[in-house]
Amino acid sequence: MLKENTDYKVIDNFFPKDYFNDMEELFMKVDGSRIPWYYIPQINAEHTDVKTDKLFYFEHLLYYRQPNSELWDFFQPLWEMLDMKSLIRLKANCYPQNENLIVHPAHADFPYEHKGAIIYINSCDGFTILEDGTKIDSVANRVLFFDPSKLHSSTNCTDQKARFNINCNYY
C-alpha cells in the first residue's frame, strides 16, 4: 500500500524482510522482549487535563542528542533507509492492551517543522490520527512519514498484548 497526500505518506513493507524480522523479534520475542522498557505514567500529560492511570505507556529512548541505548547499533541502518540528514530523537513505544480503545491526547513532538516517521512493529487495532482526522492503522512493517510538529494522536490496542512502534524525528 502506498497512501499519500501532501501532508503524509504511508508505505507498507518498507523494510527488507530480514531486517524487519529481526526488528520484530527484538520487540516481541516469545520468551520476552530484549528491549528494556521504562514506565511513563502519563501519555502527553503536558497536553491534557485528563489524569487517569489508563494513559500510561512504556518507552525506550534510543537517541536524543546522542545515543542513549545499548541497542543503538541495531537501529543505525535507519539513517540511510529514512534518508536522514540529522537525527533529533529516536524512541520505541509500547502501549499496553486495554479492554477499551483509548485515543490519547493530541500533541506535537517538537514545536518546529521537521520530518517524522512512525514505524509500526505489529499489526493491531490501534492507530495514529493526524491533525486532519486521517486515521493510519497499525500494520506491521508500515511506515508513516509526516510532519510531527503538527498535532497527532496515538492509541493503545485491544486485540494484542501491546501496540509497538518506533517514533523517529529528524531532518
C-alpha positions in Angstrom: 0.0 0.0 0.0 1.2 3.5 -0.8 -1.1 6.1 0.6 0.0 9.7 0.1 -1.1 13.3 0.1 0.8 16.5 0.5 0.9 16.1 4.3 1.9 12.5 4.8 3.0 9.3 3.1 2.3 5.7 4.1 4.4 2.8 2.8 3.8 -0.8 3.6 6.5 -3.5 3.6 9.0 -0.7 3.9 12.0 -2.6 5.4 13.7 -5.6 3.9 12.1 -8.8 5.2 15.2 -10.0 7.1 15.8 -6.6 8.8 12.2 -6.3 9.8 12.0 -9.8 11.1 15.0 -9.1 13.4 13.3 -5.8 14.5 10.1 -7.7 15.2 11.9 -10.3 17.2 13.7 -7.6 19.2 10.3 -6.2 20.3 8.2 -9.3 20.5 10.4 -12.3 21.2 8.3 -15.2 22.5 10.4 -15.5 25.7 10.5 -11.8 26.3 11.4 -8.5 24.6 15.1 -7.7 24.5 14.3 -4.0 25.0 14.4 -2.6 28.5 11.2 -0.6 28.8 10.7 2.4 31.1 7.4 3.3 32.6 5.9 6.7 31.6 3.0 7.5 33.9 1.1 9.9 31.6 0.8 10.0 27.8 1.1 13.6 26.6 0.4 14.8 30.1 1.5 18.3 29.1 -1.2 18.4 26.5 -4.2 17.5 28.6 -6.0 18.0 31.9 -7.1 14.3 31.8 -5.4 12.5 34.7 -6.1 8.7 34.5 -4.0 5.7 35.1 -5.2 4.3 31.8 -2.9 6.8 30.0 0.4 5.2 30.8 2.9 3.6 28.4 6.4 2.3 28.2 9.3 3.9 26.3 12.8 3.1 25.4 14.8 6.2 24.3 17.3 5.1 21.7 18.6 8.6 20.7 18.2 12.1 21.9 21.2 14.4 21.2 23.3 11.3 21.5 22.9 7.5 21.5 21.1 6.5 24.8 20.8 2.8 24.4 22.9 -0.3 24.1 20.6 -1.2 21.2 21.6 1.9 19.2 23.8 -0.1 16.7 20.8 -2.2 15.6 18.9 0.9 14.5 21.7 2.8 12.7 20.6 1.4 9.3 17.5 3.7 9.7 19.7 6.7 8.8 20.1 5.5 5.3 16.6 3.9 4.9 14.8 7.0 6.0 17.2 9.4 4.2 18.1 11.3 7.4 20.5 14.2 7.4 20.4 14.8 11.1 18.6 12.8 13.9 16.7 14.6 16.6 15.1 11.7 18.5 14.5 8.0 18.1 12.4 6.1 20.6 10.5 2.9 20.9 6.9 2.9 22.3 4.9 0.1 24.0 1.2 0.9 24.6 -0.2 -2.0 26.7 -3.5 -3.6 25.8 -6.7 -2.3 27.4 -10.2 -3.5 27.2 -11.2 -0.1 25.7 -9.5 1.5 22.7 -8.3 4.9 24.1 -7.3 7.8 21.8 -4.5 9.7 23.5 -4.5 13.5 23.7 -3.3 15.2 20.5 0.3 16.5 20.7 3.2 17.8 18.6 6.5 16.1 19.1 8.6 19.3 18.8 7.4 22.9 18.2 9.3 23.4 14.9 8.9 21.9 11.5 10.9 18.7 10.9 10.4 15.2 9.4 9.0 12.3 11.2 8.4 8.6 10.7 6.4 6.2 12.7 7.5 2.6 12.2 4.7 0.1 13.1 6.1 -3.1 14.5 3.0 -5.1 15.0 -0.5 -5.2 13.4 -3.3 -4.4 15.9 -6.5 -2.4 16.1 -4.5 0.7 17.3 -3.8 3.6 15.0 -2.4 7.1 14.6 -4.7 10.1 14.0 -3.3 13.0 12.0 -4.3 16.7 12.5 -6.8 16.5 9.6 -8.5 13.4 11.1 -6.8 10.9 8.8 -6.5 7.5 10.6 -3.4 5.4 9.9 -3.9 1.8 11.0 -1.1 -0.1 12.8 0.2 -2.6 10.3 3.5 -4.5 10.8 6.3 -3.1 8.6 4.3 0.0 7.7 5.9 3.5 7.9 4.1 6.8 8.2 6.1 9.8 7.0 4.7 13.1 8.3 5.5 16.4 10.0 5.3 15.6 13.7 5.3 19.3 14.6 1.6 19.1 13.6 -0.9 17.7 16.1 -1.4 14.0 16.1 -2.7 11.3 18.4 -1.8 7.7 19.3 -3.9 4.9 20.7 -3.5 1.7 22.7 -4.9 -1.5 21.3 -7.5 -4.1 22.4 -6.6 -7.1 20.3 -2.9 -7.7 21.0 -0.9 -7.7 24.2 0.6 -4.3 23.3 1.0 -1.9 20.4 4.6 -1.4 19.5 6.1 1.4 17.3 9.2 3.4 16.8 9.0 7.2 16.6 11.7 9.0 14.6 12.2 12.7 14.5 14.8 14.0 12.0 15.8 16.4 9.3 
